Amino acid sequence: MVSQHQSKDSGSKKNGGKELGMAAPQEKSSKKMKFASSSAETEPTSQTTISDDSKSGRGMSTMPRVVKRKLQKLRPIVEYNKRGKGIGQAHSEMQSYIGVLARSRIPLVDMKWSQIPKDIKEQIWEAVDMAFVVGQGGKNSVLTSAAKKWKDFKSTLTRHYILPYTNDREKLSQPPETYKFIEKAQWDAFVASRLSKDFESVHSQHAQIREKLEYNHRLSRKGYAGLEDQLEETMPGVEIDRSTLWKRKQN
C-alpha cells in the first residue's frame, strides 16, 4: 500500500507507470481505476451543498462515489495519454468533481477569475488533491479547469434561468430550485448584473460571433483526449493525428 507521502509524489511523477492499484470491491464502476491510499479523512469545513451539471438534466448530486472513497482513504490515480491529456474514468470523475466544487464553493459574482480570493482557490485544490492523485499539471491544471467550469456555470444560469424571464421578475426573484445552495443576495446581485445595459451589449456581440461559427463543438466531456484513447483501442497500430481527431469529432 502506498503511503500518503508516496501518493502525493505520484501526482507529479509517473514512477514509470508502475503504481500498484487497490480497488474498492463495492464500486464495480471503478474496478479499472488505479488507486493510492490516503490518510486524508476530512474535507475543508467550508463545504456546502453541491449540484451536478443541469445542462444534461442530471440534477442534484453530491458525487457519493468520491465521498465514499475519501472515507475509505482511497485516491484514484488520474492517467494521461502520450500527449499529456487526461484519460479514463478517474479523469472524468475528477473533472465532474471540479465542476461541483466550482459551482458550490465559488461565490456567484460578476467578477473575473483573477479577482476570486486565493483562499477559495486553495480550498478547491486541496479538496481535489485529497480525492485524486492528480498527476500531470497538478494544481495549475485543476484551477484552470475550475475557472472554466465556473464561467460555464454562470453562462448556463444566464441562458437558462435569467434571459428567458426578463419580463417575468417573479421568476427571477429566487435562485433556481436546482441550485438551492446559491444565496439569495448573491442571486439578486447576479441577476441585476445580467440585466444591465453593459451586459446586454456584450452578450449581443458574443451571440453574433457564435452565429458565424461553421463548426460547433460536438464532443462530450471526454474531449479530444478521450476520443484519442478510444480510437487507439479500436484502431491499433494506426497513427492518430489531429486531422483524424477533428474529422471524427464532426461525426
Secondary structure, 3 states (H helix, E strand, C coil): CCCHHHHHHCCCCCHHHCCCCCCCCCCHHHCCCCEEECCCCCCCCCCCCCECCHHHCCCECCCHHHHHHHHCCEEEECEECCCCCEEHHHHHHHHHHHHHHHHHHCCCCCCCHHHCCHHHHHHHHHHHHHHCECCCCHHHHHHHHHHHHHHHHHHHHHHHHHHHHCCCCCCCCCCCHHHCCCCHHHHHHHHHHHCCHHHHHHHHHHHHHHHCCCCCCCCCCCHHHHHHHHHHHHCCCCCCCHHHHHHHHHC
